[in-house]
Amino acid sequence: MDFDVMVMPGRWTEAAELARRAEQAGFTGMTFVDTGQTPWMCIAAAATAAPSLTFTTGIAVAFPR
């Protein structure tokens, strides 16, 4: 069974550290929600820190209001 953790984007270093911790805790992936900023750079930082995890977006709004 796979378990993902849902997080909000923040600082890139925080995303990388959280990814390392999620990987060590046994999670299989991370879902970044789009709240206030786009999650793409946080996903890139997290993927570099924990390459065995899968990364997705909760929602990615192309043209926010």
Protein Blocks (a to p, Z undefined) as FASTA:
>chain_A
ZZddddddddfklmmmmmmmmmmnopabdcdddehiafklmmmmmmmmmmmbccddfbdc
fbaZZ
